[in-house]
Amino acid sequence: MASPYSSSSSSSSLLDPSRRQYDVFLSFRGIDTRHSFTCYLHDFLRRKGIDAFFDEQLRKGNDLVALLDRIEQSKISIVVFSENYANSAWCLEEISKIIECRERFGQVVLPIFYKVRKSDVENQTGDFGAPFESVDESFPGFQHRVPAWKEALTTASNIAGYVLPEKRYFSLHL
């Protein structure tokens, strides 16, 4: 399930732990959680002394390869699945790369299901799966990546993680 955006440094950065730049990579859909849950999670990790990559500098239109390199440079990936996560080819490339790093190098992956049903992520159904109903419209130029993305979503949803239902109030005072 190798990404077409793989960099030349991929195997060396994960095989040599001293070359890992981040403790945690946070994968999330900005429109859903950037200014809420993920922002609070990033702040919590920072206060605990955990160096987490939070996509503040790399915005849409910048180099996707640089973003995928950050995944390789991390020890752990936390994936915040939300309703619009699958609307983004970038997010789907991230989850594909995260699962690749898990399988090839044993990277730890922690999925969080934020206001989305785990089964909808696993099966690409409900509002979460809507983009997969019209692949040509949703992912022009990326249709060939859809099978790998679906496989990565299914794999990730079967990793032990956390489910945060819509009506649950949460606090990060751990």
Beta strands, then each sheet from edge to edge (+ up, - down):
strand 1: 22-28
strand 2: 52-53
strand 3: 74-81
strand 4: 108-114
strand 5: 162-164
sheet 1: 2+ 1+ 3+ 4+ 5+
end
